[in-house]
Amino acid sequence: MNLRGSSSIPKMAEEISKSELRSSAAATSTPSSSTTAKSRWSWPSVLRWIPTSTNHIIAAEKRLLSIIKTPYVQEQVNIGSSPPGSKIRWFRSSSDEPRFINTVTFDSKEDSPTLIMVHGYGASQGFFFRNFDALASRFRVIAIDQLGCGGSSRPDFTCKSTEETEAWFIDSFEEWRKAKNLSNFILLGHSLGGYVAAKYALKHPEHVQHLILVGPAGFSAQSDAKSEWITKFRATWKGAILNHLWESNFTPQKIIRGLGPWGPDLVRKYTNARFGAYSSGSVLTTEESSLLTDYVYHTLAAKASGELCLKYIFAFGAFARMPLLHSSFLS
């Protein structure tokens, strides 16, 4: 979602609200199911309140990545049902069914260094679509959807602490790494993905050759001086309401789901605003905008899972509860 730093997370909800005031042209399509993954429902999309499924996510991803010139392979990597030696499945789930990480690997020159890309909050690997061709000319690019996001498995999210929530992402990434037999790679994380990548590098430094943090979230704490405005804002009635919603784990994705069949139209307005009027780079083409809108809708409207990490990793105002600046390799 092109989030930039920790302050971008609450702006997502603000931009969605503002986008309702803007008019727009084409409606978002909802494609028929593919055979890549199993759908939770058998009803046709037009009869569902939320017209999406895992099949729709993978199909929308395939259409979005079709505009990329570099050939790639998409796969669902089995990471099992829980970390080895742990009695806690992904994560406190009663199900022992295996979980999968949606993965795309781009063709590269022989002996190219491996670059693994981890997306941010409310996003998935397809958000990097404009970067893939350029990076694939120099690296073996592998992009993933984190557990509970995009086209990856979406287990029930019942983590109850910051430590458990970090383990959800870090341990699932490590099981994915083992399944892919990868090591000595360059790890790139954007926004929340930067936070996860940094925490992973702290726990498993032997596998990370270089760490690249792009607009990473989670550096500052609420105790920092610049958080004074949050304390003052929380004392207002507006701040009190927003703080309550935050602590209740109310996410922007819930707005999309609540709108049901009207959700795609709101997402289209959001993407047109976010990647059009407010874009700092070259704006999307009509085709790119349409494909990205379709993809964004299906990733946001699918079952709530990884998105529910928000309140456990960040306090209101997107200040990290366990800031990276307090981590050993940055201190």
MOJO-V270887 format. One record per backbone hydrogen bond with DSSP energy under -0.5 kcal/mol. CO is the residue of the C=O (numbers start at 1). NH is the residue of the N-H. E is the energy in kcal/mol with one decimal. If there is no record, write none. Layout:
CO_NH_E, CO_NH_E
This chain:
3_5_-0.6, 5_8_-1.4, 6_9_-1.2, 7_11_-0.6, 8_12_-0.9, 9_12_-1.1, 9_13_-0.6, 10_14_-1.3, 11_15_-3.0, 12_16_-1.9, 13_17_-2.0, 14_18_-2.3, 15_19_-2.1, 16_20_-0.7, 17_20_-0.9, 18_21_-1.7, 19_22_-1.4, 44_47_-1.8, 45_48_-1.8, 49_51_-0.7, 50_52_-2.5, 53_57_-1.8, 54_58_-2.3, 55_59_-2.4, 56_60_-2.7, 57_61_-2.5, 58_62_-2.3, 59_63_-1.9, 60_64_-2.3, 61_65_-2.8, 62_66_-0.7, 63_66_-0.5, 64_67_-1.2, 65_68_-1.5, 71_107_-2.7, 73_105_-2.4, 75_77_-0.7, 75_103_-2.8, 76_78_-0.5, 77_101_-2.3, 80_99_-2.5, 81_90_-2.4, 83_86_-2.0, 87_89_-0.7, 89_91_-1.7, 89_92_-1.4, 91_158_-0.7, 99_79_-2.9, 99_80_-0.6, 100_102_-0.6, 100_153_-2.7, 101_77_-2.4, 102_145_-2.1, 103_75_-2.7, 104_143_-2.5, 105_73_-2.4, 109_112_-1.7, 113_140_-3.0, 114_116_-0.5, 114_186_-3.0, 115_142_-2.8, 116_188_-3.1, 117_144_-1.7, 118_190_-2.3, 120_123_-1.3, 124_127_-2.2, 125_128_-1.9, 126_129_-1.8, 128_131_-2.8, 128_132_-1.0, 131_135_-2.3, 132_136_-2.8, 133_137_-0.8, 134_137_-0.6, 135_138_-1.7, 135_139_-2.4, 138_113_-0.5, 139_141_-1.1, 140_115_-2.5, 141_106_-2.6, 142_117_-2.6, 143_104_-2.5, 144_119_-0.6, 144_146_-0.6, 146_149_-2.1, 148_306_-1.3, 148_307_-0.5, 149_152_-2.2, 153_148_-2.3, 156_158_-0.8, 161_165_-2.1, 162_166_-2.6, 163_167_-2.1, 164_168_-1.9, 165_169_-1.2, 166_170_-3.0, 167_171_-2.2, 167_172_-0.7, 168_172_-0.8, 169_173_-1.9, 170_174_-2.1, 171_175_-2.2, 172_176_-1.9, 173_177_-2.5, 174_178_-2.3, 175_179_-2.2, 176_180_-2.0, 177_181_-0.8, 177_182_-1.8, 178_181_-0.7, 185_187_-0.5, 185_209_-2.7, 185_210_-1.0, 186_116_-3.0, 186_188_-0.6, 187_212_-3.1, 188_118_-2.6, 189_214_-2.7, 190_193_-2.4, 191_194_-0.9, 191_195_-1.5, 191_217_-1.7, 192_196_-2.5, 193_197_-2.7, 194_198_-2.4, 195_199_-2.3, 196_200_-2.5, 197_201_-2.5, 198_202_-1.7, 199_203_-1.6, 200_204_-3.1, 204_207_-1.6, 205_208_-0.7, 207_185_-2.1, 207_209_-0.7, 210_187_-2.8, 211_213_-0.5, 212_189_-2.4, 212_214_-0.6, 213_215_-0.7, 214_191_-2.0, 215_5_-1.9, 216_6_-0.5, 218_324_-3.0, 219_325_-1.1, 220_320_-1.9, 221_224_-1.7, 224_227_-1.8, 225_228_-1.6, 227_230_-0.9, 227_231_-1.4, 228_232_-2.0, 229_233_-2.6, 230_234_-2.8, 231_235_-0.8, 233_236_-1.7, 233_239_-0.6, 236_240_-2.4, 237_241_-1.9, 238_242_-2.5, 239_243_-2.6, 240_244_-2.0, 241_245_-2.4, 242_246_-2.5, 243_247_-2.6, 244_248_-1.5, 245_250_-2.6, 246_249_-1.8, 249_251_-0.6, 251_254_-1.3, 251_255_-0.6, 252_255_-0.9, 252_256_-1.2, 253_257_-2.2, 254_258_-2.3, 255_259_-1.3, 257_260_-1.5, 259_262_-2.3, 260_263_-2.1, 262_266_-1.4, 263_267_-2.4, 264_268_-2.3, 265_269_-1.9, 266_270_-2.2, 267_271_-3.0, 268_272_-2.3, 269_273_-1.9, 270_274_-3.5, 271_275_-2.6, 272_277_-0.9, 273_278_-2.3, 275_284_-1.0, 276_279_-1.2, 285_289_-2.8, 286_290_-2.1, 287_291_-2.5, 288_292_-2.8, 289_293_-2.3, 290_294_-2.0, 291_295_-2.1, 292_296_-3.3, 293_297_-2.5, 294_298_-1.8, 295_299_-2.0, 296_300_-2.2, 297_301_-2.7, 298_302_-0.9, 305_308_-1.8, 306_309_-1.7, 307_310_-1.4, 309_312_-1.0, 309_313_-1.8, 310_314_-2.6, 313_321_-2.6, 313_322_-0.5, 315_318_-1.6, 315_319_-0.9, 319_315_-3.6, 320_323_-0.5, 323_326_-1.0, 324_327_-2.1, 327_330_-1.3, 327_331_-1.1
